[in-house]
């Protein structure tokens, strides 16, 4: 966000804090959680791969925009460690682990489709070039296409890949929902318009079928929908995705994004800002 708004001072403050508090001691990845009130704020050094992709992508963008080779070099290190530590072959697929450990369970690999942050992968691939990135993107897109369930044909927040057969199913350790995590899948697809032309079609049908206020989540096994509406961040992603269907001119009408003032928590606020960045970049290249 700081790069997109050309704010190097804020970027450097966030970057410095992140390095001091979250950088892991044995590689270039970052701990997934900081608890400011705890005696040990970082009590688990496992990483979160989506976070590392966003960190590396931001560094790569900043290095390019502000001509900072030090940031480019750091992005390269993170990218190389993502490929080294977080990519696993499961049958015919190359998958992206959500973290360095803890996702190999009972004969299956647990993945989070929303962690495939395709716009950031494109950024990191420019500074840490490898053919693995394109293979990871292609298999990630297929994983999102194949791993869909329920009436609306949507991907779950967490997905299990059977190590023996490659079969896909909602991960048994989480609710089988299109929800809090999976909302970022259409964000990433719309942001860089990756995948097939119909990659967003199921999301369009879902949101149009729940007009004007989509539910916060839908259970992909029972079909039950949340008894409360989606937050402004989810509505923002929906507006972005619907705009990609309509085209840049027609989509600007009737698909405006919620205001940042409508969100009162970090995550929906972040989704609104990221959707606005994505919409701006989408409009620029359309």
C-alpha positions, 0 to 999 in steps of 0.5 A, a space after each residue: 500500500 505504501 508503495 502504491 501511494 508513493 510513501 517511502 517514509 511509511 514504507 521504511 517504517 513498516 519495513 524496519 519494524 518487520 525486519 526487527 520483529 518478524 524476520 526468522 533467524 535461519 532464513 529470509 522468511 517471516 514469523 506469521 504472528 505478533 502478539 504485542 501484549 504477550 510476554 513473548 510476542 513472537 512465540 511461533 516462528 512458522 511463516 505464513 506464505 501469503 505474508 512472505 509473498 506480499 512482503 517480497 512483492 512490496 520490496 520488489 515494487 519499491 526497489 523498482 519504483 524508487 530505484 532501491 537495489 537494497 530492497 530488490 536484493 531483499 525481495 530476491 532473497 525472500 523469493 528464493 527461500 519461498 521456492 526453496 522451502 515452501 514448494 512441494 510436489 504432490 502427485 502431478 501438482 506443484 503446490 505452495 505450502 501455507 507455511 514451512 511446517 504443520 501442513 502435512 497431515 494424515 496422508 494429505 497436504 493442506 493448502 490455502 488457495 488464497 495464499 496464491 497471491 498471483 500479482 505478488 508472484 509476478 513481482 517476485 519472479 522478476 527479481 528472483 527468476 525461476 521457471 518454478 514460478 510459472 509452473 507454480 502459477 499454472 498448477 495453482 490456477 488448476 488447483 483453484 479450478 479443480 478444488 470447487 464445491 457446493 451449489 455455487 462451485 466455489 473454492 474453500 478457505 482450506 483445501 486438502 490434497 491427497 498425497 496418494 491419489 491427488 484428490 481434492 476435498 475441503 480440509 477436515 480441520 476447518 469449516 468447509 466454507 468460502 469465507 474469510 480466507 477464500 475471498 482473496 482468490 477473486 481479488 488475486 484473479 481480478 487484480 492481474 487478470 490471470 487464468 482463463 477468461 471464465 476463472 471468475 465466472 463462479 464468483 460472479 454467479 454467486 454474488 449476483 445470486 445474493 444481490 444486493 448484500 452477499 452473506 459473510 460466508 457459505 458452507 460448501 457442503 451443507 449450502 448454509 449461508 451466514 445469517 449476517 451480511 458480508 463486511 465492506 472488505 468482501 463487498 469491495 472484492 465483489 465489486 472489483 470482480 464484477 467490474 472485470 466482467 463488465 469491462 472497464 467502462 461499464 464496470 465503473 457504473 454500479 460496481 463502486 467500492 465501499 469507502 475505507 470509512 465503512 470498515 472498522 477492522 484491519 482485514 476488511 480495511 486492507 481488502 478495500 485498499 487492495 481492491 482499490 489498488 487492483 482496480 486502478 491497475 486493472 483500469 490502467 492496463 485495460 
